[in-house]
C-alpha cells in the first residue's frame, strides 16, 4: 500500500500560475480511500482554492515547495462556514478545511502562503481563512511556515488532541490577523512557535458549552502583535481551565501580553503564567470579569442569545515575569495608521470586575516592571468607571472591554479581587509619573510583601 502520494502524479503543474486544486484534492481523496499516508508537495509553487483534508492524511509541503492561495474567490467552497462570531461574514470562507476527521496533519519545511494582497483588507466575505478544523481529533501541525493569511491563520473548533510544534506564523497584512485560535478544544500542546500578526497571536475561547477548554500547554513560543499576544476568553459561554503558559517571550505587543476576559457567563479558572519575558508590551496583564452582550456586536458568540449572568474567574497564578519598556513605548501605536492600540496612559496591569462578582484566588509573585511613565494627572479623567452588571444596567458602557483606554496607576491597578497575594514585585519608571504606581481597591489582600518602587 502506498504511504505517500506525490501530487505531480495527479497532474499538478507547480508552475506558480495554474490552479492545481483538483489535482491536490484527488491525491488527498485517494490517500484517504486507501487507508491514509502523506500527500507530498515538492519542487514548485502550487496554487489552489479550498482543499478538504480527510482522516489519516498528512499534507506535506517540503522545503522545496510552496502552497499558494488561488486568487479567485469562486474556488473557495461555501460549505466550510462555521464561524461563531456574530455578524462576521468576512470570515465565512476557508482555504484548508477538515470536518469530523481524525489523525490529520500539515507538515514540512515549506511555505503555505495565503497571498493576502489579493483579497480585501476587511468587511467582506471574500477573505478565506487559512485553516479551519471542526470536530477533529489527533491533529498535528509541525515545522511549517504559514504566511500572509487573508484573515485568521487557523481556527480549531470543538476538537481534541492537537499538537502545534515549530510553526512560523506571519500574518501582518490584513485585519483579523490571528495566529492560532482554539474554541472548544481540549488537550492542546503548542510549543516552539513564532507568531506575528495584526490581531491576537493565540486565542483560547469557549463558544460552545458542550466542549470545555481544558488541559492546554503553551511553551517556548515567541509572540509579537499589534493586538494581544495570548487571549483567553471573551467568547466564554463555556468553561476554560487547566492552562499553562510558560517560557515565552513577547516583543512589540501594542495591546495586551496576557488577556483574560470572562464575559459571557462561563468560568475561567486554574491558569498559570510563568517564566515570561515581555519587551514593549503596552498592558502586560489584563483581567476582567463582566457580562458583555450586544446583539449587534461583532465580538460575541452566536450561541449567546440573551444577557448572561456574570460568570466566575478564579485560580490565577502569575510568577517570574520580567517586563521592560524602551523609548518606543513613549509613542502612540496604531493599526494600519487608523485604530489606536496603545499609548503611555494605557500602559500597566489591570484587573477589574463588578463589585458583587470579584475575581478570586490570585497570586502575583516575582515580577519586575520597567515602564515608561511620564503621564500627568491632567491627561486622564478624574472619574474611573465601574464595571457594572448589564442585567441591571443594560446601557452600561462595558460592552467594550478596552474601556477605559487609560489607567489610574502607572504599573498595577487591581479592583475587586478576593484572596490576593502579591510578593516580590519591583517597579521602575523611566520618567516621572504623577499617578500612584500601585492601586488596590476593594481587594481582599492575604499577603503583600516585597513591593519595591525604584522610581523614587
N, C-alpha and C positions, 0 to 999 in steps of 0.2 A: 504494500500500500504506500502510495506517495505520502511524504510528510511535508513537502513544500511544493508550491505552485508558483512558477515564475510568470508574471502577468504578460511578458512578451510572447509566451506560448499561446496566449489568448487574443493576440492581435494588438496589444498596446504599442504605440509608437514611441512614446517617451521623448518626443521632439520639442516639448515645451509649447506646442501650438494646437495639436489635435486634442479633442476630448476623448480621453481614454476611460471614461466612466463605465461603459458597457463591458469592456474587457476586464477591468478590475473586478466588477461585480460578478462576472461569470467565474472568475477564479475563486472568489470568496464562496460562491454558491457550490461549486464543485468540491472545494476543500471541505466545506461543512457536510455535504452529502456523503462524502467518502470517509467521514469519521473525524476530520479535523487535521490541523497542521499549520504551516506557515504560508502566507501569501506574500511573495517577495517582490519588492520594487527595487530595481538595481540598474545603475548605469544610465540615468537620464532624468528629464523633468516630465512628470506625468500629471496631466490635468484632469479634473473630474468634478462633477456635481455630487449629489447625495450618494453616499455609499452605505449599505446596510450590513453591519457586521453580524456574524452568526456564531452560535455556540461552537466552542472548541477551535476557533480560528484566531490566529495572531497575524495582524497586518504588520509586516516588517518593511521599514524603509531604511535600506542600508546607507552607509556613509557616502556612497556614490550617487545617491538618488534624492530627488525632491518630489513631494506630492503637493500639487498646487491647486487651489480652488479655481474652478472654471468661472468665467465672468458673466455667464448668462443665468439669471435667476430662475429661468424656466427649467433648469437642470436640477433644481433643489426640490425635493418632494414635499407635498403639503400634508403628508401623513406622519410627520415627525414631531408634531406640536404637542408639548406637554409643559407649558410654562405657567408656573404658579404665581407669577407676579401680575397683579390685576392691571389690565389695560396695556401691558407692554407687548403689543403686537409686533414690535420691531424685532422680537427675539423668537418668532414662531418657527422659522425655517432652521434647518440643521444640515451640516455637511456630513459628518460621520456619525451614524446612529445605530444603537442596538436596543432591543426591547425583549425582556424575558429571556435573556441569553445567559449562558454561564461559560466559564473558562475561556474568556476572551482577552485579547491583548493588542497593544500597539507598541512596537519596539523598534530598535535600530538606532544607528547614529546619524541618520539623515534628518532632513528638514521637512516639516509639514507647514506650508505657507498659505494662510488664508487670503492673501492678496487684498487686504482691507481697502486699499486705494481704489478698487473697482466698485465699491459699494458706498451708499450714503453714510454720512457720519452719525446720524441719529434720526429717530422719529419715523422710520419706515419699516415695513415688513421685509424689505429687500436687504436684510443683513443676516445671512445664515450663521448661526452659532457653529463653532468648530466641532465639538464633540457633545453628544448627549446620550446618556445611558439610563434607561428606565427599567427598574425591577430586574437588575442583573446581579450575578454573583460570581465571585472569583475573577476580578478584573485586574490586569497587570499593565501598567503604563510605565515604560522604562527607557532611559537613555535616548530620548527623542527630543528634538528641538521643535517647539510649537511657536510659530511666529505669525504676527500680523493678522490675528483673528478680526473679523468684522464686528463682533460684539464679545460675548463671553468666549473664553477659550474652552472651558469644559463645564458640564453640568452632570453630576451623578445624582440620580433620583431614586429613592426607595431601594437602594442597593446595599449589598453587604460583601465584606471581604474584598477590600480594594487596596492595592499596593501601587503607589506612585513614587518611583525612585529615579534619581538622576535626570530629571526633566528640566530643560531650559525653556522658560516661557517668556516671550517678549511681545506684549500686546499694548503698544503705545501710540497707535494711530487713530483710534476711534473711541467714542463714548462707550460705556458699559464694558470697559476693557478688563474684566475679571480674569483671574488665572484659574484657580481650582475652586469649584463650588460643589458642596456636598449638602444635599437636602434629604432628610430621612434616611441617612446612611449610618451603618454601624461597622465596627471592626475595620477601621481606616488607618492606613500606615503611609505617611508621607515623609520622605527623607531625601536629603541631598539634592534639593531642588533650588533653582534660581528663578525668581518670579519678578517681573517688572510689568507695570500696567497703568492704565488710566482710571481704574476703579479698584475694588477690593482684591488684593492678591489671592487670599484664601478665605472662603466662607464656610461656616457650619451653620445650617439652618434646619428648622423643624416645621415644615409646612404641612405635614400630614401626621395627625396624632397616632395613626396606626403604625408608624415607623419611627421609633425613638432614635435619636442620635446618641450613640454611646461607644465607648472603647475606641477613642481617637488618639493617634500618636502623630505629632508633628515635630520633627527634629532635624538639625543640621541643615537648615534652609536659610536662604538669603532673600530678603524682600525689599522692594522699592516701589512706591506707589504714589500717584497723585492723590489718591484717596486713602484707604486704610490698608495696613499690612495683613492683619488677621481679624476677621469679623466673626463673632459668634452671636447669632440671634438676628434680631429684627423680625424675620419670619420665625416665630416661636409659638405656634399653635400647640405643638407637642412638647417633648422634653429633650434637653441636651445635657448630657452628664458624662463624667469619667473622661475628661480631655486633658492631655498632657502636651504642653508646648515647651520645648527645651532646646538649648544650644543653637540658637538662631541669631542672625544679625538683621537689623532693619536700618536702611540708609535712604535718606531723602524721601520721607513719607510725609505728605503735606496735610493729612488729616490725623488719623489715629494709628498708633502702633498696634495695641491690643484693644479691641472694641467689643464690649458685651452689652447686648440690648435685649432684655426680656420685655416684650412689648405687646404680645398677643395672647396673654392668659396662660401660657405654658410655664415650664420650670427650667431654669438653668442652674446646675449645681455641680460641685466637685470638679473645679477647673484649676489646674496647676500650671503656672508660668514660671520658668526658672532658667537661669543662665542665658539671659538675653542681653545683647548689646545693641543700643539704639544711637544712631548719629543723625542729627537733623530730622527729628520726628516731632511734629507740632504738638500733638497731645498723646503722650506715651501710653496712658491707660485711660479709657473712658468706659464707665459702667453706669447703666441706667435701667431702672425698673418702673414701667408705666403701662398704660393701655392706649395704644396708638391705633386708631382706626378711622379711616376716611374712605367712603365708597368711591370717591374719585381719585384717590391717591394711588400712585404707581407702586409704592413700596409696601404693599400688604398682600397677604396670602389670599388666593382665590377661595380657599376653604373657609375663610373667616367671613361670616355673613352678618354678624352683629357685634356691637361693642362688647369685648370680653371683660370679665373681672380682671383686676390686676393679678398677675401670676406670682411666682416666687423665685428668688435668686439667693443661693446660699453656698457656702463652702468654696471660697476663692482664696488661693494662695499665690502671692507674687513675691518671688525671692531671687536674690542675686541678679539684679537688673542694673545695668550701667547706662546712663542716658547723657549724651553730650550734644549741645548745640554749638554750631560755629557761626561765623558772621553771616552766612547765608540766611539764617533764621531771623535776622533783623528785617527781612523783606516780606512783603505780601507774596503769596503764591496762588496762582490761578490755573485753571484747566482750560486749555485752548484759548487763552487770553480773555476769558469771559468769567467763568464761575470762580468766585473767591473761595479758596480752600483753607487758607490759614494765614494768620498774622500774629505778631507778638502778643497782642491782647488775648488771643485764643489759646496760647500755649498752657501746658500744665496737665496735671492729673485731676480727673473729675469723677466722683461717684455721686449719684443722686437718685432719689426715689420719693414717691408720695409718702407723707408723714405716717400714715397708718399701715404702710407696707414696706418696712425697711429691708434693705439688703442685709443678709445675716452671715455671720461667721467668716470674717475677712482677716487675713494675715498679710501684712506688708513687711517684709524683712530683708535687710541688706540691699538698700537701694541708694545709688549715687546719681544726683541730677545736677548738671551744669547747664543753666538756662540763660537765655539772652537777657531777660528782664527789660528795663528801660521804659516801662509803661507808667504813665501818670494817672492819678485817680480821675482827673478831668476827662480822660479818654474813655472811661467806662461809665455806664449809667449807675445811678445810686441804688436803684431797686433791683434786686436779684429775684427773678421769678421762681415761684414754687412749681414743682411737678404736681399737677392736680389729677384727681380721678375723673376721667372724662365721662364716666357714667353719671357722676354728679354734676359735672361741669362740661357738657358736650362741646361747648365752644372754646374750651381752654386751648391755649397755644402750646400744645405738647405733641401735636402730630408730627412736627419737625424735630427730630431728636438732636439736632445740632443747635437748637435754640436754648440758651442764648449763645451767640457766637463770640463770647468773651468770657473771661474767668475772673472771679473775685480775688483769687490768690495767685501768686506768681509761680507756685510749684504744685501745691496739693490742696484741693477743695473737696472735702468729703462731707456729705449731708445724709442723714437718715441711714446710718449703718449701725446695726445691732451686733454686739460681740465683735469688737475690733481690737486687733493687736498691731502696733507699729513698733518696730525695733530697728536700730542701726540704720538710720536714714540721714543722708547728707545733702544739703542744697547749697549751691554757689551760683550767684547771678553775675553775668559779665558786666551789666550796667545797673546802676541804682534803680530800684523799682519801688514805687510808693504803695504797693499792695502788701498785705501780710504774706509771708512765704507759705504758711500752712493755716487753713481754716477747717476746724472740725465743728460741725453744727448738728445738734440732735443725734450725736453718736454715743453709743454705749461703749466706752473705752475700757477694755480689760487690762491693757498694758500699753504704755508709751515710754520707751526707754531708748536713749541714744539718738535724739533728733538734733542734728547739728546744722546751724545756719552759718556757713563760712563766708557769707557776703558782707557781714558787718566788719 
